[in-house]
Structures are given as structure tokens and as C-alpha cells.
Amino acid sequence: MSGDGGGPGQQQGGGQPYGQGAPGQGGWPGYGRPGWNGGGGWGQGPWGAVPVAPKPGVLPLRPLAFGEMFSAVFDTVRRYSGALYLPLAVVTGVLAVPMVVVSVLLAGRLRDAFEALPQAPDEPTGDQLWALFWPLMVIFGLFLLLGIVQYVVAGPLATVVLRAATLGRRMTAGQAWKEARQRIGASVASMALLYGPLLVLNVLLVGLVVLLGVATGSPAVFLLMFLLSAVVGLGGFYVVVRLAPQVPVLVLEDSTARAAIGRAWQLNRGNWWRSFGLTALVTLIGRIAVGVISYPLTMILSVAVPLTSMDLQSDSSRVEFGDGTMTFLLVGYSLVMLLGMLATGPLVPLVNGVLYIDRRIRNERLDIALAEAAGIHFAEAYGYAQQSAQPAPPAPYGQQPAAPSAPVPAQPTAPAEPAAPAAAPTAAPAADSAAGPTAAPNSEEGPAGQ
């Protein structure tokens, strides 16, 4: 892979692939490794000291607090804005073409339907209301479809950028797009498996409500079916939030769409409220920021239209649109809405990616694998200085330098005097006993010291 130097299974600067997390077998290190289901790797240090977790990028490599997860989302947007928004801006520009074409084609019909409405106190007929609402429904449906396409693209794009941001690596827009586009097809399949059954179920329930209500004419049937639809909707909402790490699993672990759903469901167990709270808070802040940015644009549109071609009649409450006014309004507001989608598009996918990293740190000790992928050694993480990144290999035993050791006893010689034989057998064992315990450890000192 390119861009950030590859995933953590393709380390630069000292990291090593981790078992089934090696490239081609799961994307990130530590995934599926036996015995890696304990807590985070940066717990209590030696002698009861609490070490400082390393932070090579936007996330500290330990179980994350809620505020740290929130900050990581916007830190990634700030540091990697080019890699996030340039590819997404190109996609939004392509999507804006059909939006503008449809707005131009329907502007005349919408203007005629608006001007055909009767003045108060006369009530509009059903045909008049339908002529007014169906162009709006087409535009809204197209806008919703374009939003889905943008979200499908933003999911893999934000995930690969977050991977580089977590490891503190640089990433350009071209590198991010090159990596993300390989998983867009799988992202489409994954979203279809998740939202397709929910959409079909809701459509069937609405159709059943209408049929039973028309057939029986009883308000109780409508109420019962409405409650049933609400229960199904809440159930679908729970499933969507529970499967928040689905796209990160799909991208970072190189998984299939079906396997990603099962993996995300298991990984995010017991984390529903945290997932919901973080997603809701980030979305709210993003919407407020977009509202602040888009408010001047909407004010310009609302002020420019009456000054150019909107004619307010003094003797009537009717507003008549001149030539090109409705087209200007539809195109202008459509582009403003697309820009708002562009600004908030990466936020929820980044939240999902941060949730994925936190769950794997807590359940599978991904922090240790990410630290090694970033070239961080454990002694550094605990605050101790590293002597050398890679210690020198031990020298062969035959070339081991003479360390301080007991002197080698001399070879036994023939006694010079007849009285010496009684002392010689005693001296020889004494020399052997002095040399033996020292020579044996000396022969093993090299590997132990190394």
C-alpha cells in the first residue's frame, strides 16, 4: 500500500508484522492473534508507576476517554484537511452536475405550479398541491441519493486518512484516494446489506398500515400499526448505531461485507450509548459550524432574488417569479446544501473509525501493535531511555573477550620431592573446584549479557 507507508502490518522504522495482522491477512496488526483479548497495553508500569501512553498521531495509544475521541475527530480534520476534502470535493462536483440539470428542468414547472395556487381565502385543490409538491419530491429524492453516494465514498476515505493520522504519518489527497477507491465497492455492498433490509421492512409496514386502515376504516388499526412501525424504526436505529465500526472493519481488516457486519457487531458490544453519544455530539457540532458558514450564503440568496426579478404586487399577497428567478433559487439552494454535505461528510466516518480503534485497544491490545508500527519501543513508552534501537548480535563463543574470571590452573607436573604426592591430589581438586564454578558461568555470560 502507499500513502502513509502502509498499514501497521507494513511498518517502517522497526515495527514487525503481527501474526494474522500481517498484510493480506487482516490489515491491522493483532487481529485474530491468540491470547490478545486482554485489556489495553499501557496499564500500570513497573513498581506501580503509571506510564505516559505514546501519542504518535491524533490518538494516545491507550483506552480512550470520551473527550479524547471527540478531539481526535476534529484534529484529523484540521491536520489532514487536504487528504479528506480534496477527493470528496471532486466527487461532490461530479454529483452537482445532475443536481443542477434537474433543478433547471423542474424550475419552470415549479414556478407555474406556485403561481397557479389560488389566493386566500380560497383553498388549493389536490391537483394543484400535487403539481407543486412532485417537483420538490424529485429534487429532495435526488439530493438524498447524492448524499448516500457521498457518504459511501467518505467512509473508506476517512478511514484510510485516520489510519495515517493515528500513526502520525503524512498523507496526500492522491494517496488517500488511491487507497480508498479500492474499498468503495465493498463499502457499497456493506451499506446495502445494512440499510436494504431496514428500508424494505419499513416500506412493507407503511404499505400494510395503509391497506388495513383503508380496509377497516378503524383509527385503532392506524394507531397499532404506527406503534409497530415505531418499534421497528427504533430497532433499526439500534442496529445502525451498534454497527458503527462496520466500514473501518471493512477497510482496515480487508474484510468482506458480510464478515464486516458480524465483526462490527461483536466488536462494539456494550458500547452502544457511547457510540450514539459521540456520533450525536460530533454531528451537532458539525451542523452548527455548517449553519454558521452557510448562513451568509442563504442571506445573499434571499436578498438578491427580490432585487433582481421577484415582483411583489401591492394589491395582492401573491408573489410572482420572473424569468430565471426560480431556476436561480433552486440551483443556489441545491449548491449550498451540497456544500454543507461536503463539510460534514467525513465527520461520522471519522467517529466510526475512532470507535473502532478504541474497541480494539480495549479488547485486543491494539495499542501495543500500533506503537510498534509507529516505531515506538516499550522502554520509551515507560519513560526510560533506549540504549540502542537494535542491540548488536553476540559474538561467537570462540571469540568471546576474556572477561574477569578465575585464572586457569596450570597443568599438573611431576612432583619435585617425594613428600609432595600427599599434597598434590589435594591441590588439584582445589584448583578444579575454583576453576569449575567460574568457567561454567563464564561460558554462558555472553548470551545472558546480550
C-alpha positions in Angstrom: 0.0 0.0 0.0 1.1 3.6 -0.5 0.4 6.9 1.2 1.1 6.6 4.9 3.6 3.9 4.4 1.1 1.1 4.6 -0.9 -0.2 7.4 0.5 -1.2 10.7 1.3 -4.5 9.3 3.7 -2.8 6.9 5.8 -0.8 9.3 8.6 1.5 8.6 11.3 2.1 11.2 11.4 -1.1 13.3 7.9 -2.4 13.5 7.2 -6.0 12.7 4.1 -7.7 11.2 1.9 -9.2 13.8 0.6 -12.7 13.1 -2.6 -12.6 11.2 -2.5 -8.9 11.1 0.2 -9.0 8.5 -0.6 -7.6 5.1 -3.1 -9.6 3.1 -4.4 -11.3 6.3 -6.4 -8.7 8.1 -4.9 -5.3 7.6 -4.1 -4.1 11.1 -1.7 -6.0 13.5 -3.0 -8.0 16.4 -6.3 -9.0 14.8 -7.0 -12.7 15.4 -3.8 -13.2 17.3 -4.3 -15.9 20.0 -4.2 -14.5 23.6 -4.7 -10.9 22.6 -8.1 -10.4 24.3 -6.9 -8.8 27.5 -7.0 -5.1 28.4 -5.1 -2.2 26.9 -1.3 -2.5 26.8 -0.5 0.7 28.6 -1.7 -0.1 32.1 0.3 0.0 35.3 4.1 0.1 34.8 6.9 -1.3 36.9 6.9 -0.6 40.6 3.4 0.7 40.4 4.2 3.7 38.2 1.6 4.8 35.7 3.4 5.3 32.3 2.6 8.0 29.8 0.9 6.5 26.8 2.7 7.3 23.5 0.9 9.6 21.0 2.5 9.4 17.6 -0.6 11.0 15.9 -4.0 12.3 16.9 -4.7 9.5 19.4 -2.9 8.4 22.6 -2.3 4.7 22.3 -4.4 3.5 25.3 -8.1 3.1 26.1 -9.6 6.5 25.1 -11.7 8.8 27.1 -14.8 10.4 25.5 -13.2 13.8 25.2 -10.1 12.4 23.5 -12.2 10.6 20.9 -14.1 13.9 20.3 -10.9 15.9 19.9 -9.3 13.3 17.6 -12.1 13.7 15.1 -11.6 17.4 14.6 -7.8 17.1 15.0 -7.8 14.8 12.0 -10.0 17.2 10.0 -7.6 20.0 10.9 -4.3 18.2 10.1 -5.5 16.2 7.1 -8.0 18.6 5.5 -6.4 18.3 2.1 -6.4 14.5 2.1 -10.0 14.4 3.4 -11.7 17.2 1.4 -10.0 17.4 -2.0 -11.1 13.9 -3.2 -14.5 14.4 -1.6 -14.8 17.9 -3.3 -14.2 16.3 -6.7 -16.9 13.7 -6.0 -19.3 16.4 -4.9 -18.5 18.5 -8.0 -19.5 15.5 -10.2 -22.7 15.0 -8.2 -23.6 18.6 -8.5 -24.0 18.3 -12.3 -27.2 16.1 -12.2 -28.5 18.3 -9.4 -28.1 21.4 -11.4 -29.6 19.8 -14.5 -32.7 18.6 -12.7 -33.1 21.9 -10.9 -33.1 23.8 -14.3 -35.5 21.3 -15.9 -38.0 21.5 -13.0 -37.8 25.2 -12.3 -40.4 26.1 -14.9 -42.9 23.5 -13.7 -42.4 24.6 -10.1 -42.9 28.2 -10.9 -46.1 27.5 -12.9 -47.5 25.4 -10.0 -46.7 28.1 -7.5 -48.3 30.8 -9.5 -51.4 28.6 -10.1 -52.2 28.4 -6.4 -55.4 30.4 -5.5 -55.3 33.4 -3.3 -56.5 33.3 0.2 -59.1 32.5 1.4 -59.6 30.0 -1.4 -58.2 26.5 -0.7 -56.0 24.8 -3.3 -57.2 21.6 -4.9 -55.5 18.3 -4.8 -54.2 18.6 -8.3 -52.7 22.0 -7.6 -51.0 20.7 -4.5 -49.7 17.7 -6.4 -48.3 19.9 -9.2 -46.5 21.9 -6.6 -45.1 19.0 -4.5 -43.9 16.5 -7.0 -41.1 18.6 -8.4 -40.0 19.2 -4.8 -40.1 15.5 -4.1 -38.0 14.7 -7.1 -35.4 17.3 -6.1 -35.4 16.1 -2.5 -35.1 12.4 -3.6 -32.1 13.2 -5.8 -30.5 15.2 -3.0 -30.9 12.2 -0.7 -29.4 9.8 -3.3 -26.4 12.1 -3.8 -26.0 12.3 0.0 -25.9 8.5 0.1 -23.3 8.3 -2.7 -21.1 10.9 -0.9 -21.4 9.0 2.4 -20.3 5.7 0.8 -17.2 7.4 -0.7 -16.5 9.3 2.5 -16.4 6.2 4.7 -13.3 4.5 3.2 -11.7 7.8 2.5 -11.9 9.0 6.1 -10.8 5.6 7.4 -7.6 5.5 5.5 -6.8 9.1 6.5 -7.5 8.2 10.1 -5.1 5.3 9.9 -2.3 7.7 8.8 -3.4 10.2 11.5 -3.2 7.6 14.2 0.4 6.7 13.3 1.4 10.3 12.7 2.2 9.8 9.0 1.8 12.2 6.2 -0.8 11.5 3.5 -1.7 13.4 0.4 -5.0 13.6 -1.3 -3.9 11.4 -4.2 -2.6 8.7 -1.8 -5.8 8.8 0.2 -7.9 8.4 -2.9 -5.8 5.6 -4.3 -6.2 3.6 -1.2 -9.9 4.4 -0.6 -11.2 3.7 -4.0 -10.1 0.0 -3.7 -12.7 -0.5 -1.0 -15.6 1.6 -2.3 -17.3 -1.4 -4.0 -17.1 -3.3 -0.7 -18.5 -0.3 1.1 -21.5 -0.2 -1.2 -22.2 -3.8 -0.6 -21.8 -3.3 3.1 -24.3 -0.4 3.2 -26.7 -2.3 1.0 -26.7 -5.3 3.4 -27.3 -3.0 6.4 -29.8 -0.5 5.1 -31.5 -2.6 2.4 -33.5 -4.9 4.7 -34.3 -2.0 7.0 -35.7 0.1 4.1 -37.7 -2.9 2.7 -39.2 -3.7 6.1 -40.3 -0.1 6.7 -41.9 0.2 3.2 -43.8 -3.0 3.9 -45.0 -1.8 7.2 -46.2 1.5 5.8 -48.0 -0.3 3.0 -49.6 -2.6 5.5 -50.8 0.3 7.6 -52.4 2.0 4.6 -54.1 -1.2 3.3 -55.5 -2.2 6.7 -56.5 1.4 7.5 -58.4 1.7 4.3 -60.0 -1.7 4.5 -61.2 -1.4 8.1 -61.6 2.3 8.5 -60.7 2.0 12.2 -58.4 4.5 13.9 -57.2 1.8 16.2 -55.6 -0.1 13.3 -53.7 3.0 12.3 -52.6 3.5 15.9 -51.5 -0.1 16.3 -49.5 -0.1 13.1 -48.0 3.2 13.9 -46.7 1.8 17.2 -45.4 -1.3 15.3 -43.6 0.9 12.8 -42.1 3.0 15.7 -40.8 -0.2 17.3 -39.2 -1.4 14.0 -37.7 2.0 13.5 -36.1 2.1 16.9 -34.8 -1.4 16.4 -33.3 -0.4 13.1 -31.7 2.7 14.8 -30.2 0.4 17.4 -28.7 -1.8 14.8 -27.2 1.1 12.8 -25.5 2.5 15.9 -24.3 -0.9 17.1 -22.7 -1.5 13.7 -20.8 1.8 13.7 -17.4 0.2 13.2 -18.6 -1.6 10.1 -16.7 0.4 7.5 -13.5 0.6 9.5 -13.5 -3.2 9.8 -14.2 -3.5 6.1 -11.3 -1.2 5.2 -8.6 -1.8 7.9 -9.1 -5.5 8.1 -9.7 -6.1 4.4 -12.9 -7.9 5.2 -15.9 -8.9 3.1 -19.2 -7.0 3.6 -20.9 -9.9 5.4 -17.9 -10.6 7.6 -17.6 -6.9 8.5 -21.1 -6.8 9.8 -20.5 -9.8 12.2 -17.2 -8.5 13.3 -18.5 -4.9 14.0 -21.5 -6.4 15.9 -19.2 -8.4 18.2 -16.5 -5.6 18.5 -19.0 -2.9 19.6 -20.8 -5.0 22.2 -21.6 -3.0 25.3 -20.7 0.3 23.7 -24.0 1.5 22.3 -24.6 4.6 24.3 -21.0 5.8 23.9 -21.3 5.3 20.1 -24.6 7.1 20.0 -23.4 10.0 22.2 -20.2 10.6 20.3 -21.9 10.4 16.9 -24.7 12.8 18.0 -22.3 15.3 19.6 -19.9 15.4 16.6 -22.9 15.7 14.2 -24.4 18.5 16.2 -21.2 20.5 16.3 -20.7 19.9 12.6 -24.2 21.1 11.7 -23.7 24.2 13.8 -20.5 25.0 12.1 -22.1 24.5 8.6 -25.0 26.6 9.6 -22.7 29.5 10.6 -20.8 29.1 7.3 -23.9 28.8 5.0 -26.0 31.5 6.7 -24.3 34.3 4.8 -24.9 32.4 1.5 -28.6 31.9 2.2 -28.9 35.6 3.2 -27.3 36.6 -0.1 -29.8 34.4 -2.0 -32.8 35.7 -0.1 -31.7 39.3 -0.6 -30.6 39.0 -4.2 -33.7 37.4 -5.6 -36.2 40.2 -4.8 -33.8 42.8 -6.0 -33.4 41.2 -9.4 -36.5 39.5 -10.6 -39.2 38.9 -7.9 -42.2 41.1 -8.4 -44.3 41.8 -5.2 -47.8 43.1 -6.2 -49.1 45.7 -3.9 -52.8 44.8 -4.4 -52.3 41.1 -3.6 -50.5 38.7 -1.4 -49.3 36.7 -4.4 -45.6 36.5 -5.2 -44.8 36.3 -8.9 -41.5 34.9 -10.0 -39.9 36.5 -13.0 -37.9 34.7 -15.7 -35.0 32.8 -14.2 -35.8 33.5 -10.6 -37.0 30.0 -9.7 -34.0 28.5 -11.5 -31.7 30.7 -9.6 -33.3 29.8 -6.3 -33.3 26.0 -6.9 -29.7 25.9 -8.2 -28.4 28.2 -5.5 -30.0 26.4 -2.6 -29.0 23.0 -4.0 -25.4 24.0 -4.2 -25.5 25.4 -0.7 -26.9 22.1 0.6 -24.3 20.1 -1.3 -21.5 22.2 0.2 -23.0 21.6 3.6 -22.9 17.8 2.9 -19.3 18.2 1.8 -18.3 19.9 5.1 -19.9 17.3 7.3 -19.3 14.3 5.2 -16.1 13.0 6.8 -17.3 13.5 10.4 -19.4 10.5 11.1 -16.9 8.1 9.3 -14.1 9.5 11.4 -16.2 8.9 14.5 -16.7 5.3 13.4 -13.0 4.9 12.9 -12.1 6.3 16.3 -14.7 3.9 17.9 -13.1 1.0 16.1 -9.6 1.8 17.4 -10.8 2.3 20.9 -12.7 -1.0 21.0 -9.7 -2.9 19.6 -7.4 -1.2 22.1 -9.7 -2.3 25.0 -10.4 -5.8 23.7 -7.4 -6.8 21.7 -4.5 -4.6 22.8 -4.1 -2.9 19.5 -2.2 -0.1 21.3 0.9 -2.3 21.6 0.8 -3.2 17.9 0.2 0.4 16.8 3.1 1.6 19.0 5.5 -0.9 17.3 4.1 0.1 13.9 4.9 3.7 14.7 8.5 2.7 15.7 7.9 3.3 19.4 9.7 0.9 21.8 8.2 0.0 25.1 11.0 1.3 27.2 10.5 4.7 25.6 6.8 4.5 26.5 7.6 3.9 30.1 9.9 6.8 30.3 13.3 5.0 30.1 16.0 5.9 27.7 16.8 3.5 25.0 20.4 2.4 24.8 20.1 1.3 21.2 17.3 0.6 18.8 18.8 -2.7 17.8 21.4 -4.3 20.1 24.5 -5.8 18.4 24.4 -9.5 17.9 26.5 -11.6 20.4 30.0 -12.5 19.3 30.8 -16.2 18.7 31.7 -18.1 21.8 35.2 -18.9 20.5 35.9 -15.1 20.1 34.4 -14.1 23.4 36.7 -11.4 25.0 38.3 -12.5 28.2 36.2 -11.3 31.0 37.4 -11.1 34.6 37.5 -14.7 35.6 39.5 -17.1 37.8 43.0 -17.9 36.5 43.3 -21.1 34.5 45.2 -23.7 36.7 48.5 -24.9 35.4 48.9 -28.4 34.0 49.8 -30.9 36.7 53.5 -31.8 36.6 55.5 -34.4 38.3 56.3 -33.7 41.9 59.8 -32.5 42.6 60.1 -34.1 46.0 59.0 -37.4 47.3 56.9 -35.8 50.1 54.7 -33.8 47.6 52.4 -36.6 46.4 50.3 -36.3 49.5 49.6 -32.6 48.9 49.3 -32.8 45.1 46.0 -34.7 45.0 44.6 -32.2 47.4 45.7 -29.1 45.4 44.5 -30.4 42.1 40.9 -30.8 43.2 41.1 -27.4 44.9 42.2 -25.8 41.7 39.5 -27.7 39.8 36.9 -26.5 42.3 38.0 -22.9 41.9 38.0 -23.0 38.1 34.9 -25.1 37.5 32.3 -22.8 39.0 33.9 -19.8 37.4 34.4 -21.2 34.0 31.0 -22.6 33.5 29.2 -19.2 34.2 31.8 -17.5 32.1 30.9 -19.6 29.1 27.2 -18.5 29.5 27.8 -14.9 30.3 27.9 -13.8 26.7 24.3 -14.8 25.7 22.9 -13.8 29.0 24.5 -10.4 28.9 23.4 -9.9 25.4 
